[in-house]
Amino acid sequence: MKIVYCGDLTVLFRHIAFLKTVFLYSITAFGGPQGHLAMMMKTFVHRRKDVTEQELMDYSAFCQMLPGASSTQTLTLIGYKRGGVVLAMITLIIWTLPACCLMALFSFFPMRSTAMFRFIGPMTIGFLAFAAQQAFKISIHNTITRVILLISATATFLLFEWPWIIPILLVMGGFVTNLSDRRIPQVEVLPKKIKWGNIWLFAIIFILAGAGSELARKNNWPNRRPLNLFENTYRFGSLVFGGGNVLMPMTYEQFVARPESQKLIARNPNVIKMSRQDFYSGWGMVRAIPGPVFSIASYIGGIAMKDKGTGLQLLGCFIGTTGIFLPSALLVLFFFPIWHNLKKYALVYRALEGINAVVVGIMVAAALYMMKDFQTARWGDIALNLVVIAVTWALLNYSRLPSPVIVLLWLALGWGFILF
């Protein structure tokens, strides 16, 4: 595959038509990663012929192996193939900007307090249950993956408020499935020179963000919240395998569940937190708009800084957006040039087998943990919430209704509750 590098920004004028197509795609791409891939096939393969069908499927498979926003990384690679690193980054910005702007704008409105979002919480759990079912079919196929699923679901449910449980489980899952090489044996791999620039930058930012956030907490810096917010979102973008369906429980754990821990509050009284209604409203709306699901970080950043004034709230939206998408860009642009050599390593595939099983366990545990919110409700409300979960799952499983339509239906029913 020939890669064209942009040594001069004037070269980009040759790609105006491509960038215009990316923008039109960004405001019409509903349905999450699966829907995004189908639209990419129609737009960039069949209509524009920017890549071949085989190339697109290869890009998609490769991005599924990386943490971060897989559909965003896939589109970034299409830009990379057409015009190198510069065009790849511009493609990334154009693709993410509309959704991030909408979610940032939504963080400024007090709609979360209305009954319109009455059904968004259980609906979100229904989406998560459906995603867990689909992931189970793909990732759980032998005894070791079933055991990993059971252990990871149990550990996540019991230790949901402990911040390191998810990354530890991901590492352990990859380690366990590498204890045996009988299922996926290693073949001889020829050495290849690797350019380490992007991965070093990724690692340095990760370490500095974590160290700076902890230093700010220990020394009680008065204006530390933006630093804490960047560390949180950068960590999510660096560790999330499985896209938005895994990002959802991680953000719930970080911003809703953990801040309720009295032990944590005593140690860090200024922890970033969201109300359950804020959380469910944001996740409901991000599924009703086109673009990447990871744009939820723009909303989270705005909510996190909402009490600091308009200027700092806008800064929070920008920090959330940058933090969540930067790791995806750095990782995909580092690993892709060595992808054809890297994919020969059986260790990578064996690790992914365990990691994917852990991801399914996390989704199962998150759905069960979020259902604990119903405990304080009346029995009639509990039954109604369970019906919403079941109907959402059934619509996703048995109907052809797009995700945005399902979200809008529940919003309309919530609005009906206000009127009647």
C-alpha positions as CSV (number, residue, x, y, z in Angstrom):
1,M,0.0,0.0,0.0
2,K,1.4,3.4,-1.0
3,I,1.1,6.2,1.5
4,V,1.2,9.8,0.3
5,Y,2.7,12.1,2.9
6,C,1.7,15.8,3.1
7,G,4.9,17.8,3.3
8,D,3.1,21.0,2.5
9,L,-0.3,22.1,3.7
10,T,-1.2,23.2,0.1
11,V,-1.3,19.6,-0.8
12,L,-4.5,19.3,1.2
13,F,-6.4,21.3,-1.4
14,R,-6.4,18.1,-3.4
15,H,-8.4,16.5,-0.7
16,I,-11.2,19.1,-0.3
17,A,-13.8,16.7,-1.9
18,F,-12.7,13.9,0.5
19,L,-12.9,16.2,3.6
20,K,-16.3,17.4,2.5
21,T,-17.5,13.8,2.3
22,V,-16.1,13.2,5.8
23,F,-18.1,16.1,7.1
24,L,-21.3,14.9,5.5
25,Y,-20.6,11.5,6.9
26,S,-20.1,12.9,10.4
27,I,-23.6,14.4,10.5
28,T,-25.4,11.4,9.1
29,A,-23.5,8.4,10.7
30,F,-26.0,7.0,13.3
31,G,-26.0,3.6,14.9
32,G,-22.6,3.3,16.7
33,P,-19.6,1.4,15.4
34,Q,-21.6,-1.3,13.6
35,G,-23.7,1.3,11.7
36,H,-20.6,3.4,11.1
37,L,-18.8,0.6,9.4
38,A,-21.7,-0.1,7.1
39,M,-21.9,3.6,6.1
40,M,-18.1,3.7,5.6
41,M,-18.4,0.8,3.2
42,K,-21.1,2.6,1.2
43,T,-19.5,6.0,1.2
44,F,-15.7,5.5,1.1
45,V,-15.6,2.1,-0.7
46,H,-18.5,1.8,-3.1
47,R,-19.1,5.5,-3.9
48,R,-15.8,7.2,-3.6
49,K,-13.4,4.2,-3.8
50,D,-10.9,5.8,-1.4
51,V,-10.1,2.3,-0.1
52,T,-11.0,-1.2,-1.2
53,E,-13.5,-3.4,0.7
54,Q,-10.7,-5.6,1.8
55,E,-8.7,-2.7,3.1
56,L,-11.6,-1.3,5.1
57,M,-12.3,-4.7,6.7
58,D,-8.5,-5.0,7.5
59,Y,-8.6,-1.5,9.1
60,S,-11.7,-2.3,11.1
61,A,-10.2,-5.6,12.4
62,F,-7.0,-3.8,13.3
63,C,-8.8,-1.0,15.2
64,Q,-10.8,-3.6,17.2
65,M,-7.5,-4.7,18.7
66,L,-6.7,-1.3,20.0
67,P,-8.2,0.6,22.9
68,G,-10.1,3.7,22.1
69,A,-12.9,4.7,19.6
70,S,-12.7,2.0,16.9
71,S,-14.9,3.7,14.2
72,T,-12.9,7.0,14.8
73,Q,-9.6,5.1,14.3
74,T,-10.9,3.3,11.2
75,L,-11.9,6.6,9.5
76,T,-8.5,8.2,10.6
77,L,-6.8,5.4,8.8
78,I,-8.7,6.1,5.6
79,G,-7.4,9.7,5.8
80,Y,-3.9,8.4,6.5
81,K,-4.0,6.2,3.5
82,R,-5.1,9.1,1.2
83,G,-2.8,11.8,2.6
84,G,-0.5,10.8,5.4
85,V,-0.5,12.0,9.0
86,V,-1.7,15.6,8.4
87,L,-4.8,14.5,6.5
88,A,-5.4,11.8,9.0
89,M,-5.5,14.4,11.9
90,I,-7.8,16.7,9.9
91,T,-10.1,13.8,9.1
92,L,-10.2,13.0,12.8
93,I,-11.1,16.6,13.7
94,I,-13.8,16.9,11.1
95,W,-15.3,13.6,12.1
96,T,-15.5,14.3,15.8
97,L,-16.3,18.0,15.8
98,P,-20.1,18.0,15.1
99,A,-20.9,15.3,17.7
100,C,-18.6,16.9,20.3
101,C,-20.1,20.3,19.7
102,L,-23.6,19.0,20.2
103,M,-22.8,17.1,23.4
104,A,-20.9,20.1,24.7
105,L,-23.9,22.3,24.0
106,F,-26.2,19.8,25.7
107,S,-24.1,20.1,28.9
108,F,-25.3,23.7,29.2
109,F,-29.0,23.0,29.3
110,P,-30.9,22.0,32.5
111,M,-33.0,19.4,30.7
112,R,-31.7,16.7,32.9
113,S,-34.1,17.7,35.7
114,T,-37.3,17.1,33.7
115,A,-39.4,14.0,33.5
116,M,-38.6,13.8,29.8
117,F,-35.7,11.5,30.7
118,R,-37.7,9.3,32.9
119,F,-37.0,6.2,30.8
120,I,-33.4,7.0,29.7
121,G,-31.8,5.2,32.6
122,P,-33.4,1.8,32.1
123,M,-33.2,2.3,28.4
124,T,-29.4,2.7,28.7
125,I,-29.2,-0.6,30.7
126,G,-31.2,-2.3,27.9
127,F,-28.6,-1.1,25.3
128,L,-25.9,-2.4,27.5
129,A,-27.6,-5.8,28.0
130,F,-28.0,-6.1,24.2
131,A,-24.3,-5.2,23.6
132,A,-23.2,-7.8,26.2
133,Q,-25.3,-10.4,24.5
134,Q,-23.7,-9.6,21.1
135,A,-20.2,-9.5,22.5
136,F,-20.9,-12.9,24.3
137,K,-21.6,-14.5,20.9
138,I,-18.3,-13.3,19.5
139,S,-15.9,-13.5,22.4
140,I,-17.1,-16.4,24.7
141,H,-16.4,-19.7,22.9
142,N,-14.4,-22.0,25.2
143,T,-13.9,-22.9,28.9
144,I,-11.2,-20.4,29.6
145,T,-13.2,-17.5,28.2
146,R,-16.3,-18.6,30.2
147,V,-14.2,-18.7,33.4
148,I,-12.7,-15.3,32.7
149,L,-16.2,-13.9,32.0
150,L,-17.5,-15.2,35.4
151,I,-14.6,-14.0,37.4
152,S,-14.4,-10.6,35.8
153,A,-18.1,-10.0,36.1
154,T,-18.1,-11.0,39.8
155,A,-15.0,-8.9,40.6
156,T,-16.3,-5.9,38.7
157,F,-19.6,-6.0,40.4
158,L,-18.2,-6.3,43.9
159,L,-15.3,-3.8,43.4
160,F,-17.1,-1.4,41.1
161,E,-16.0,1.7,43.1
162,W,-12.3,0.7,43.1
163,P,-10.7,2.6,40.2
164,W,-8.1,0.0,39.2
165,I,-10.3,-3.0,39.0
166,I,-11.0,-2.7,35.2
167,P,-7.4,-2.2,34.0
168,I,-6.2,-5.0,36.3
169,L,-8.8,-7.4,35.0
170,L,-7.9,-6.5,31.4
171,V,-4.2,-7.2,32.0
172,M,-5.0,-10.4,33.9
173,G,-7.3,-11.6,31.1
174,G,-4.6,-11.1,28.5
175,F,-2.1,-12.9,30.7
176,V,-4.2,-15.9,31.4
177,T,-5.0,-16.7,27.8
178,N,-1.2,-16.6,27.0
179,L,-0.5,-19.4,29.5
180,S,-1.2,-21.9,26.8
181,D,-0.1,-21.7,23.1
182,R,-2.0,-24.8,21.9
183,R,-5.0,-22.9,20.5
184,I,-2.9,-20.2,18.8
185,P,0.6,-21.3,18.1
186,Q,3.4,-18.8,17.3
187,V,5.1,-18.9,13.9
188,E,8.4,-17.4,13.0
189,V,8.4,-13.6,12.6
190,L,11.0,-11.6,10.8
191,P,12.3,-8.6,12.7
192,K,11.2,-5.1,11.5
193,K,12.4,-1.7,12.3
194,I,9.9,0.2,14.5
195,K,9.5,4.0,14.8
196,W,8.8,4.5,18.5
197,G,7.9,8.3,18.5
198,N,4.1,8.1,18.9
199,I,4.1,5.4,21.5
200,W,6.6,7.2,23.6
201,L,4.5,10.4,23.4
202,F,1.4,8.4,24.3
203,A,3.2,6.8,27.4
204,I,4.8,10.1,28.5
205,I,1.4,11.9,28.4
206,F,-0.2,9.0,30.3
207,I,2.5,9.1,33.0
208,L,2.6,12.9,33.4
209,A,-1.2,13.1,33.5
210,G,-1.5,10.5,36.2
211,A,1.4,11.9,38.2
212,G,0.1,15.5,37.9
213,S,-3.4,14.5,38.9
214,E,-2.2,12.7,42.0
215,L,0.2,15.5,42.9
216,A,-2.7,18.0,42.6
217,R,-4.9,15.8,44.8
218,K,-2.3,15.3,47.5
219,N,-1.4,19.0,47.7
220,N,-5.0,20.1,47.4
221,W,-4.4,22.5,44.5
222,P,-7.4,24.8,44.4
223,N,-7.7,24.8,40.5
224,R,-6.9,21.1,40.0
225,R,-10.2,20.0,38.4
226,P,-9.1,20.5,34.8
227,L,-6.0,18.4,35.4
228,N,-8.0,15.7,37.1
229,L,-10.5,15.8,34.2
230,F,-7.8,15.4,31.6
231,E,-6.3,12.4,33.5
232,N,-9.7,10.7,33.7
233,T,-10.6,11.1,30.0
234,Y,-7.1,10.3,28.7
235,R,-7.1,7.1,30.9
236,F,-10.4,6.1,29.4
237,G,-9.2,6.7,25.9
238,S,-6.1,4.6,26.7
239,L,-7.8,1.6,28.4
240,V,-11.2,1.1,26.8
241,F,-11.4,-2.0,24.7
242,G,-14.8,-2.5,23.1
243,G,-15.9,1.1,22.3
244,G,-18.7,3.1,23.9
245,N,-20.4,0.0,25.5
246,V,-17.3,-0.4,27.7
247,L,-16.7,3.4,28.1
248,M,-20.2,3.7,29.7
249,P,-19.6,1.5,32.7
250,M,-16.1,3.0,33.2
251,T,-17.5,6.6,33.3
252,Y,-20.3,5.4,35.6
253,E,-17.8,4.0,38.0
254,Q,-15.6,7.0,37.8
255,F,-18.1,9.9,38.0
256,V,-21.2,8.4,39.7
257,A,-20.4,5.3,41.8
258,R,-16.9,6.2,43.2
259,P,-17.9,9.8,44.4
260,E,-20.5,8.2,46.7
261,S,-17.8,6.4,48.6
262,Q,-17.4,8.0,52.0
263,K,-13.8,6.8,52.2
264,L,-13.1,8.5,48.9
265,I,-14.8,11.7,49.9
266,A,-12.8,11.9,53.1
267,R,-9.6,11.5,51.1
268,N,-10.6,13.7,48.2
269,P,-13.6,16.0,48.9
270,N,-13.3,17.8,45.6
271,V,-13.6,14.6,43.4
272,I,-15.3,15.1,40.0
273,K,-18.8,13.8,40.2
274,M,-22.1,13.6,38.2
275,S,-25.6,12.9,39.3
276,R,-27.3,9.8,38.0
277,Q,-29.7,11.9,36.0
278,D,-26.9,13.8,34.3
279,F,-25.2,10.5,33.5
280,Y,-28.2,8.8,32.0
281,S,-29.3,11.9,30.1
282,G,-25.9,12.3,28.5
283,W,-25.7,8.6,27.4
284,G,-29.2,8.7,26.1
285,M,-28.5,11.8,24.0
286,V,-25.2,10.5,22.6
287,R,-27.0,7.6,21.1
288,A,-29.6,9.9,19.5
289,I,-27.1,12.0,17.5
290,P,-24.7,11.1,14.7
291,G,-21.0,10.7,15.1
292,P,-18.7,8.9,17.6
293,V,-20.1,7.6,20.9
294,F,-16.9,8.8,22.6
295,S,-18.2,12.4,22.1
296,I,-19.8,11.7,25.5
297,A,-16.5,13.0,27.0
298,S,-17.4,16.5,25.7
299,Y,-20.6,16.4,27.8
300,I,-18.9,14.9,30.8
301,G,-16.2,17.7,30.7
302,G,-18.9,20.3,30.5
303,I,-20.9,18.9,33.4
304,A,-17.7,18.5,35.5
305,M,-16.9,22.2,35.2
306,K,-20.6,23.5,35.1
307,D,-20.3,25.2,38.5
308,K,-17.2,27.2,37.5
309,G,-18.8,29.5,35.0
310,T,-19.3,29.5,31.2
311,G,-15.6,30.0,30.3
312,L,-14.3,27.1,32.4
313,Q,-17.3,24.9,31.3
314,L,-16.2,25.4,27.7
315,L,-12.7,24.5,28.8
316,G,-14.0,21.3,30.4
317,C,-15.7,20.4,27.1
318,F,-12.4,20.9,25.2
319,I,-10.4,18.9,27.8
320,G,-12.8,16.0,27.7
321,T,-12.8,15.9,23.9
322,T,-9.0,16.1,23.7
323,G,-8.4,13.7,26.5
324,I,-10.6,10.9,25.1
325,F,-9.6,11.1,21.4
326,L,-5.8,11.8,21.7
327,P,-4.8,8.3,22.8
328,S,-6.8,6.8,19.9
329,A,-4.9,8.9,17.4
330,L,-1.5,8.3,18.8
331,L,-2.1,4.5,19.1
332,V,-3.5,3.9,15.7
333,L,-0.8,6.0,14.0
334,F,1.9,4.2,15.9
335,F,0.7,0.6,15.4
336,F,-0.7,0.8,11.9
337,P,2.7,1.1,10.1
338,I,3.8,-2.2,11.9
339,W,0.4,-3.9,11.7
340,H,1.3,-6.4,9.0
341,N,4.2,-7.6,11.1
342,L,2.6,-7.2,14.5
343,K,-0.4,-9.4,13.5
344,K,1.9,-12.4,13.0
345,Y,2.5,-12.5,16.8
346,A,0.3,-15.1,18.3
347,L,0.8,-13.4,21.7
348,V,-1.3,-10.5,20.6
349,Y,-4.2,-12.7,19.5
350,R,-4.0,-14.8,22.7
351,A,-4.1,-11.7,24.8
352,L,-7.1,-10.3,22.9
353,E,-9.0,-13.5,23.6
354,G,-8.8,-12.9,27.3
355,I,-9.2,-9.1,27.1
356,N,-12.5,-9.6,25.1
357,A,-13.8,-12.0,27.6
358,V,-13.1,-9.5,30.4
359,V,-14.9,-6.8,28.4
360,V,-18.0,-9.0,28.3
361,G,-17.8,-9.5,32.0
362,I,-17.5,-5.8,32.6
363,M,-20.6,-5.1,30.6
364,V,-22.6,-7.7,32.4
365,A,-21.5,-6.4,35.8
366,A,-22.2,-2.8,34.8
367,A,-25.7,-3.6,33.8
368,L,-26.4,-5.4,37.1
369,Y,-24.7,-2.6,39.1
370,M,-26.7,0.1,37.4
371,M,-29.9,-1.8,38.2
372,K,-29.1,-1.2,41.9
373,D,-30.3,2.4,41.3
374,F,-33.9,0.9,41.3
375,Q,-33.7,-0.3,44.9
376,T,-35.0,3.0,46.3
377,A,-37.9,3.1,43.9
378,R,-41.5,1.9,44.5
379,W,-42.4,-1.6,43.3
380,G,-44.5,-0.1,40.5
381,D,-41.5,2.0,39.3
382,I,-39.2,-1.0,39.6
383,A,-41.5,-3.1,37.4
384,L,-41.8,-0.3,34.9
385,N,-38.0,0.1,34.7
386,L,-37.7,-3.6,34.1
387,V,-40.2,-3.4,31.3
388,V,-38.3,-0.6,29.7
389,I,-35.1,-2.6,29.9
390,A,-36.8,-5.7,28.3
391,V,-38.6,-3.7,25.6
392,T,-35.3,-1.8,24.7
393,W,-33.5,-5.1,24.4
394,A,-36.3,-6.7,22.3
395,L,-36.4,-3.7,19.9
396,L,-32.6,-3.9,19.4
397,N,-32.7,-7.7,19.0
398,Y,-35.8,-8.3,16.9
399,S,-36.6,-5.1,15.1
400,R,-34.8,-3.0,12.5
401,L,-35.4,0.3,14.3
402,P,-32.1,2.3,14.4
403,S,-30.8,3.2,17.8
404,P,-31.7,7.0,17.5
405,V,-35.3,6.1,16.8
406,I,-35.5,3.9,20.0
407,V,-34.0,6.8,22.0
408,L,-36.5,9.3,20.6
409,L,-39.4,6.9,21.3
410,W,-38.5,6.7,25.0
411,L,-37.9,10.5,25.1
412,A,-41.4,11.0,23.6
413,L,-42.9,8.6,26.2
414,G,-41.2,10.6,28.9
415,W,-42.6,13.8,27.5
416,G,-46.0,12.1,27.5
417,F,-45.6,11.5,31.2
418,I,-45.1,15.2,31.8
419,L,-48.3,16.0,29.9
420,F,-50.5,13.3,31.4
